Amino acid sequence: MTSFRFIHAADLHLGSPLSGLMLKDRQMAERFAAAGRDAFSALVEYALAERVDFLVIAGDVYDGAWKDNHIGLFFNREIARLSRAGIPVYYLRGNHDAESIVARTIAMPEGVHEFSTRKPETFVLDDLKVALHGQGFAERVAADNLALAYPPAVPGHFNIGVLHTSLSGRPPHAVYAPCSVADLASRGYDYWALGHVHAFEAVSADPLTLYSGNLQGRNIRETGPKGAVLVSVEDGRPRYERVMLDCARFETVEVNLAEDLPESAIPGEIEAALLPFAEAADERPHALRVTLSGRHASAERIKAARSQWRDDVQAACHRIHADLWLEKLVIALEATGTERPAAVGELAVDIDALVASIAAGEDAGTDELVGEISRKLPGGVAAGEEPLGASAAELLAEARDILRARLAGEG
């Protein structure tokens, strides 16, 4: 067999709005929103620089239905650069860009090949002795085991299976085209390029079976380095290396506060926890979810002043690096001592019982109220899964802490 190299990528999600960001700076929010497209451009640049033999994309090129053609035109423009360089592209549709969802079509450049959505299709590269097998999704829901219908390996060729699948289950990802590793191995292929799971995973060594992960993290659930996989094949044996191409990154940071730490020293503790991200922020902006944890005497006062602490933590991020941004501040501190019902004059208010009754649904309408408020916010501000920046339970807990602090102060 000949020696060759190819790139395996998946889950580009072009057009994803990254609506969950809680960044206050508009220019920075726009940089994160453009990161998915920038990462794909970086992928194309890398393929050109490395002069790879071909590119494989294992589904979800697009994030969903197009409102207009600009997403398709962007993909066409970038992929045409590979076409002009003689680097063919093989891709299929996943659940996010199934044939039934992305109805708009733009003629692709020569050398760009889409796998059929009706049945498995094979592309043979005679000069490299490579056979690629794949099938895209015709509908968003793909409950069948597609892998078992893939054809046998082409003799004398390096066989690559391309599939968008959850395998036997990869929570929190939904189940699509379910199959087992044994099902994949039964096809006799040399490499499986998988998509759908957004975290990199080496599923199997024989045959080499990989999830490349998504090209660009889109929210705080998709943390750490993101990119594609460069696969080198010599004498029929594949080896791989990860290539980091993301243009913005999400990370989580936990700052555990000592019980006796003075409140004035907390910003310094936060800065110390942020320092490891300074060098990484030289390469790309980072959005950080910072969690304050532990038992602390000022827990309730800090929770009651959440807005001010959020600004203080953002300021600490910027003291470390201009491209460190606070995605969200989570205050998970526990108060020291035993709390008693707050009292004002002769009125005793059991704050915990009041909030618990609301949370339990005894005072119905919390979710409806959050929805009503979010609908009145400016367009795009409340587009995420948590329109007001927190869940209803978190908002109730914050209200409880504010009431405790204020009633205790008045008392």
ZIMO-V612567 format. One record per residue. RES is the residue in three letters. SS is DSSP state (~ for helix, > for strand, _ for the rest). PSI is psi in whole degrees, -180 to 180 (NA if undefined). NEAR is the number of other C-alpha atoms within 8 Angstrom. Layout:
RES,SS,PSI,NEAR
RES,SS,PSI,NEAR
This chain:
MET,_,152,10
THR,_,165,8
SER,_,140,10
PHE,>,169,10
ARG,>,144,11
PHE,>,162,12
ILE,>,134,13
HIS,>,117,14
ALA,>,167,17
ALA,_,163,17
ASP,_,57,16
LEU,_,-36,14
HIS,_,47,12
LEU,>,132,10
GLY,_,-2,10
SER,_,130,11
PRO,_,-12,5
LEU,_,45,9
SER,_,-13,7
GLY,_,-6,9
LEU,_,140,9
MET,_,32,8
LEU,_,138,10
LYS,_,-31,5
ASP,_,121,6
ARG,~,-43,7
GLN,~,-41,6
MET,~,-39,8
ALA,~,-39,11
GLU,~,-36,8
ARG,~,-42,9
PHE,~,-39,11
ALA,~,-31,10
ALA,_,-4,8
ALA,~,-35,12
GLY,~,-44,18
ARG,~,-40,9
ASP,~,-37,10
ALA,~,-38,14
PHE,~,-40,11
SER,~,-39,9
ALA,~,-36,9
LEU,~,-45,10
VAL,~,-44,12
GLU,~,-43,8
TYR,~,-44,8
ALA,~,-40,12
LEU,~,-44,10
ALA,~,-37,6
GLU,~,-11,6
ARG,_,49,7
VAL,_,164,12
ASP,_,-30,9
PHE,>,168,11
LEU,>,135,14
VAL,>,131,13
ILE,>,116,14
ALA,_,51,19
GLY,_,160,17
ASP,_,53,17
VAL,_,-44,13
TYR,>,160,14
ASP,_,-20,12
GLY,_,-160,11
ALA,_,144,9
TRP,_,135,9
LYS,_,-30,4
ASP,_,-170,5
ASN,_,0,8
HIS,~,-31,6
ILE,~,-45,11
GLY,~,-38,10
LEU,~,-37,9
PHE,~,-48,8
PHE,~,-43,8
ASN,~,-44,11
ARG,~,-46,8
GLU,~,-42,10
ILE,~,-26,12
ALA,~,-27,10
ARG,~,-38,9
LEU,~,-40,14
SER,~,-44,14
ARG,~,-25,7
ALA,_,1,7
GLY,_,24,7
ILE,_,105,13
PRO,>,156,12
VAL,>,135,14
TYR,>,121,12
TYR,>,161,12
LEU,_,168,18
ARG,_,141,19
GLY,_,-160,16
ASN,_,-30,13
HIS,_,-25,12
ASP,_,36,17
ALA,_,156,14
GLU,_,-34,11
SER,_,-15,9
ILE,_,-54,11
VAL,_,86,11
ALA,_,-26,7
ARG,_,145,6
THR,_,142,6
ILE,_,130,7
ALA,_,126,4
MET,_,154,7
PRO,_,165,9
GLU,_,139,5
GLY,_,1,9
VAL,>,118,12
HIS,>,126,8
GLU,>,130,7
PHE,_,145,14
SER,_,150,11
THR,_,-6,12
ARG,_,-38,7
LYS,_,165,6
PRO,_,141,13
GLU,>,147,9
THR,>,131,9
PHE,>,130,7
VAL,>,127,8
LEU,>,96,8
ASP,_,-38,6
ASP,_,-30,5
LEU,_,-9,9
LYS,_,51,12
VAL,>,140,12
ALA,>,125,14
LEU,>,130,11
HIS,>,134,14
GLY,>,164,14
GLN,_,131,16
GLY,_,174,15
PHE,_,128,14
ALA,_,-33,10
GLU,_,158,10
ARG,_,-39,12
VAL,_,120,7
ALA,_,92,9
ALA,_,-11,8
ASP,_,156,7
ASN,_,95,9
LEU,_,-30,10
ALA,~,-36,10
LEU,~,-18,8
ALA,~,-5,7
TYR,_,144,10
PRO,_,164,7
PRO,_,161,7
ALA,_,145,10
VAL,_,120,8
PRO,_,143,4
GLY,_,8,6
HIS,_,159,10
PHE,>,116,12
ASN,>,129,14
ILE,>,124,13
GLY,>,133,11
VAL,>,124,14
LEU,>,138,15
HIS,>,109,14
THR,_,155,13
SER,_,5,15
LEU,_,-133,12
SER,_,6,7
GLY,_,126,9
ARG,_,74,10
PRO,_,146,5
PRO,_,13,4
HIS,_,141,9
ALA,_,158,8
VAL,_,120,11
TYR,_,138,13
ALA,_,55,14
PRO,_,142,14
CYS,_,171,13
SER,_,165,8
VAL,~,-34,9
ALA,~,-36,6
ASP,~,-43,10
LEU,~,-46,13
ALA,~,-29,10
SER,_,-17,6
ARG,_,-16,11
GLY,_,21,9
TYR,_,166,14
ASP,_,-22,12
TYR,>,140,11
TRP,>,122,14
ALA,>,106,15
LEU,>,152,14
GLY,>,173,19
HIS,_,-44,16
VAL,_,129,12
HIS,_,-3,11
ALA,_,140,10
PHE,_,139,11
GLU,>,128,8
ALA,>,100,9
VAL,>,-42,9
SER,>,148,9
ALA,>,-22,7
ASP,_,101,7
PRO,_,156,10
LEU,>,119,12
THR,>,119,13
LEU,>,142,12
TYR,>,121,15
SER,_,-18,17
GLY,_,170,17
ASN,_,161,16
LEU,_,-29,16
GLN,_,124,15
GLY,_,140,14
ARG,_,-14,9
ASN,_,-179,10
ILE,_,-13,11
ARG,_,-9,4
GLU,_,75,10
THR,_,165,11
GLY,_,-178,8
PRO,_,141,7
LYS,_,154,14
GLY,>,-142,16
ALA,>,-173,17
VAL,>,130,12
LEU,>,121,12
VAL,>,125,12
SER,>,131,11
VAL,>,124,11
GLU,>,127,10
ASP,_,36,7
GLY,_,2,10
ARG,>,120,6
PRO,>,144,11
ARG,>,156,7
TYR,>,160,8
GLU,>,143,7
ARG,>,144,8
VAL,>,116,8
MET,>,120,8
LEU,_,-1,13
ASP,_,148,15
CYS,_,1,12
ALA,>,153,13
ARG,>,145,14
PHE,>,138,15
GLU,>,159,11
THR,>,144,10
VAL,>,127,10
GLU,>,129,9
VAL,>,107,11
ASN,>,116,7
LEU,_,134,12
ALA,_,146,8
GLU,_,-35,9
ASP,_,12,6
LEU,_,126,9
PRO,_,143,6
GLU,~,-34,6
SER,~,-18,5
ALA,~,-6,8
ILE,~,-45,10
PRO,~,-36,10
GLY,~,-39,7
GLU,~,-40,10
ILE,~,-45,11
GLU,~,-41,12
ALA,~,-37,7
ALA,~,-24,10
LEU,~,-19,11
LEU,~,-41,8
PRO,~,-17,7
PHE,~,-5,8
ALA,~,-47,11
GLU,~,-41,7
ALA,~,-32,8
ALA,~,-14,12
ASP,_,-29,8
GLU,_,-34,6
ARG,_,152,10
PRO,>,148,12
HIS,>,136,12
ALA,>,121,12
LEU,>,134,13
ARG,>,114,14
VAL,>,127,13
THR,>,124,12
LEU,>,122,13
SER,>,173,12
GLY,>,179,11
ARG,>,132,12
HIS,>,142,14
ALA,_,-27,9
SER,_,17,8
ALA,~,-50,12
GLU,~,-36,12
ARG,~,-39,10
ILE,~,-43,10
LYS,~,-39,11
ALA,~,-25,12
ALA,_,37,9
ARG,~,-43,9
SER,~,-44,6
GLN,~,-40,7
TRP,~,-34,9
ARG,~,-43,10
ASP,~,-38,8
ASP,~,-40,9
VAL,~,-38,12
GLN,~,-40,10
ALA,~,-39,8
ALA,~,-39,11
CYS,~,-46,14
HIS,~,-24,11
ARG,~,-29,8
ILE,~,-46,11
HIS,_,142,9
ALA,_,-22,7
ASP,_,25,10
LEU,>,123,15
TRP,>,143,12
LEU,>,117,14
GLU,>,-42,12
LYS,>,144,10
LEU,>,124,11
VAL,>,121,8
ILE,>,101,10
ALA,>,33,8
LEU,>,147,10
GLU,>,139,9
ALA,>,149,10
THR,_,149,9
GLY,_,179,4
THR,_,126,4
GLU,_,142,4
ARG,_,158,5
PRO,_,134,9
ALA,>,144,12
ALA,>,139,11
VAL,>,110,10
GLY,_,-127,6
GLU,_,-2,5
LEU,>,119,6
ALA,>,128,9
VAL,>,116,8
ASP,_,92,9
ILE,~,-44,11
ASP,~,-44,8
ALA,~,-39,7
LEU,~,-49,8
VAL,~,-38,11
ALA,~,-38,8
SER,~,-37,10
ILE,~,-45,11
ALA,~,-33,10
ALA,_,-4,7
GLY,_,5,8
GLU,_,-27,7
ASP,_,83,9
ALA,_,158,6
GLY,_,5,7
THR,~,-50,9
ASP,~,-38,7
GLU,~,-39,7
LEU,~,-43,8
VAL,~,-43,11
GLY,~,-40,9
GLU,~,-42,8
ILE,~,-44,8
SER,~,-34,10
ARG,~,-21,7
LYS,_,-6,6
LEU,_,159,8
PRO,_,150,6
GLY,_,132,6
GLY,_,-27,6
VAL,_,-38,8
ALA,_,33,12
ALA,_,-10,10
GLY,_,-177,9
GLU,_,-27,5
GLU,_,89,10
PRO,_,-34,12
LEU,_,16,8
GLY,_,0,7
ALA,_,162,9
SER,_,166,8
ALA,~,-39,9
ALA,~,-40,8
GLU,~,-39,8
LEU,~,-40,9
LEU,~,-41,10
ALA,~,-40,9
GLU,~,-41,10
ALA,~,-41,9
ARG,~,-46,11
ASP,~,-37,12
ILE,~,-44,13
LEU,~,-44,10
ARG,~,-49,11
ALA,~,-43,11
ARG,~,-42,8
LEU,~,-38,11
ALA,~,-39,9
GLY,~,-41,6
GLU,~,-32,6
GLY,_,NA,8
